[in-house]
Amino acid sequence: MKNLIAFVLSVALGVLMVLSLTNNDWFAQFGYVDLADRVSQSYIDKDVTGNPGEIIFGITSNPENGAANIVTSIVVDYRSFDTLGEVTVLFISALGVALLLNSQDKNKRLALNFKPNFMLRVGSRALFAIILMTGVYVILHGHLTPGGGFPGGTMIASSILLLYLADDQFRTKVKGFKLLEGVAGSFYVIIGLLGLLLATYFLQNFLPTGTVGDLLSAGVIPIVYILIGLKVGSEIAGIIDNFLTEEEVSL
Amino acid sequence: MIQYAAIILIVFGLYGLLSNRNIIKMIISLNIIEIGLNIFIISVGFVYDGIAPILTSTNSSSALLYVDPLPQALVLTAIVIGVGTTALGLALAKKIYSKYGTFELDEMGDNE
């Protein structure tokens, strides 16, 4: 009976959503969006503060925002304050996981139910290096290619998960991760305050933005994305460590 | 139509959330709702014949037709927050399991 009510409620909600989508003048039809009506067009043209004309990859220099990846330019420049809040949410959830699962230093890591042999240990170390380098690459090219601090940081954390799963002796230095996380988060705020001091508002880009498409371009965006990558990587690695350790049961 | 697929995912997730009494299944249902919402938000910015909003050496001009980058940026935020909330939910589930020895909400409370 309860399941029937749940089914009826969910389907009613779905039907309401579908009805609100069809023939709605205020909601653009799928695929026929006019970007000129939206604020996004200014992000694409990079003309929020002034009109630089057409942006050409590899030619235009010193626009208001130098990132070739427009999503990155929104995430780390135009809406950087949003991202600061998002990083804070991730920090608080990592803190909550640590508070719930961590109990002093009496915990030991979760035992594997097999004995990893020599090949597995050495092979996972080699793969660890490759995954780590891919993560660093994704972070460094966040303003040019798809990716950036969040996926790159997750890749770094996944390389640490690989070591946990392939080696029964492995433990990360959780204190080091906590330190890295705190330092990276603080530097993000410090960069924001520098924007307030050297330019006019919090988190403003105060460095020259360079030519669109160069590796060293886009002002503070690569710096902020490296900090975000370090922070996300260390936070998720800390969460993984918290889940893979268990309290030592003292009977 | 991708928007209807997203709505179907949201409905599935909501039904799972309402009908299940197992904590892990409830967390999975929340994740399904989240995925559906993310697909829906992304679909709001889709433009026919639009290209991914990244300037490259082949699509080098800002005057080309791009899809809307703003929903993608918002979904990037939502994904990360989803990871954080899922981790927190799973940590709570682990604590509950270590206290009651079960994930079923109905079996909790009696056997302290």
Contacts between the chains, C-beta under 8 A, distances in Angstrom:
chain1	res1	chain2	res2	distance
A	2	B	18	8.0
A	2	B	19	6.9
A	3	B	19	4.6
A	5	B	18	7.9
A	6	B	14	8.0
A	6	B	15	5.6
A	6	B	18	3.5
A	6	B	19	4.5
A	7	B	15	5.9
A	7	B	19	7.5
A	9	B	14	7.5
A	9	B	18	6.7
A	10	B	11	4.7
A	10	B	12	7.8
A	10	B	14	4.3
A	10	B	15	4.1
A	10	B	18	6.7
A	11	B	11	6.4
A	13	B	10	7.8
A	13	B	11	6.6
A	13	B	14	6.4
A	14	B	7	5.4
A	14	B	8	7.0
A	14	B	10	7.0
A	14	B	11	3.9
A	17	B	7	5.0
A	17	B	10	7.4
A	18	B	4	6.7
A	18	B	7	6.0
A	21	B	3	6.3
A	21	B	7	8.0
A	28	B	44	7.6
A	30	B	1	6.0
A	30	B	2	7.2
A	30	B	3	5.4
A	30	B	43	6.3
A	30	B	46	6.6
A	31	B	46	5.5
A	31	B	47	6.5
A	31	B	48	4.4
A	32	B	47	7.7
A	32	B	48	7.0
A	33	B	44	7.5
A	33	B	45	6.6
A	33	B	46	7.0
A	33	B	47	5.3
A	33	B	68	6.2
A	35	B	47	6.7
A	35	B	66	7.2
A	35	B	68	5.9
A	38	B	68	6.4
A	38	B	70	7.1
A	39	B	70	6.9
A	40	B	45	7.3
A	40	B	68	4.7
A	40	B	69	5.8
A	40	B	70	4.5
A	43	B	69	6.0
A	43	B	70	6.8
A	44	B	53	6.5
A	44	B	62	5.5
A	44	B	66	5.5
A	44	B	69	6.8
A	45	B	62	5.3
A	46	B	62	7.0
A	54	B	61	5.8
A	54	B	62	5.8
A	54	B	63	5.3
A	55	B	55	6.8
A	55	B	61	7.1
A	55	B	62	3.8
A	56	B	60	5.5
A	56	B	61	5.7
A	56	B	62	7.7
A	57	B	55	4.3
A	57	B	56	6.2
A	57	B	57	5.9
A	57	B	59	7.7
A	57	B	60	3.6
A	57	B	61	7.5
A	58	B	57	6.6
A	58	B	60	6.7
A	59	B	60	8.0
A	68	B	54	6.2
A	68	B	55	4.2
A	68	B	56	7.0
A	69	B	53	7.5
A	69	B	54	4.8
A	69	B	55	7.7
A	70	B	53	3.9
A	70	B	54	6.6
A	70	B	55	7.3
A	70	B	66	7.1
A	70	B	69	4.4
A	71	B	53	5.9
A	71	B	54	7.5
A	71	B	69	4.9
A	71	B	72	4.9
A	71	B	73	5.1
A	71	B	76	6.9
A	74	B	69	5.8
A	74	B	70	6.2
A	74	B	73	4.0
A	75	B	73	4.8
A	75	B	76	5.9
A	75	B	77	7.5
A	79	B	73	6.5
A	82	B	77	6.3
A	83	B	77	7.1
A	86	B	77	4.8
A	86	B	80	5.8
A	86	B	81	6.2
A	89	B	80	7.8
A	89	B	81	5.2
A	89	B	84	5.8
A	90	B	80	5.8
A	90	B	81	7.1
A	90	B	83	7.4
A	90	B	84	4.7
A	92	B	84	7.7
A	93	B	84	3.3
A	93	B	85	6.2
A	93	B	87	5.9
A	93	B	88	4.6
A	94	B	84	7.0
A	94	B	87	7.3
A	96	B	88	4.9
A	96	B	91	6.9
A	97	B	87	5.2
A	97	B	88	5.8
A	97	B	91	4.4
A	100	B	88	7.8
A	100	B	91	4.3
A	100	B	92	6.5
A	100	B	94	7.6
A	100	B	95	5.5
A	101	B	91	5.3
A	101	B	94	6.5
A	101	B	95	7.4
A	144	B	54	7.9
A	145	B	54	7.1
A	146	B	52	7.5
A	146	B	54	6.7
A	150	B	76	6.3
A	150	B	79	7.5
A	150	B	80	5.4
A	154	B	83	7.8
A	212	B	55	6.2
A	213	B	55	6.7
A	213	B	56	8.0
A	213	B	57	7.4
A	232	B	80	7.3
A	236	B	83	7.4
A	239	B	87	4.9
A	242	B	91	7.2
A	243	B	87	7.9
A	243	B	90	7.3
A	243	B	91	7.4
A	243	B	94	7.4
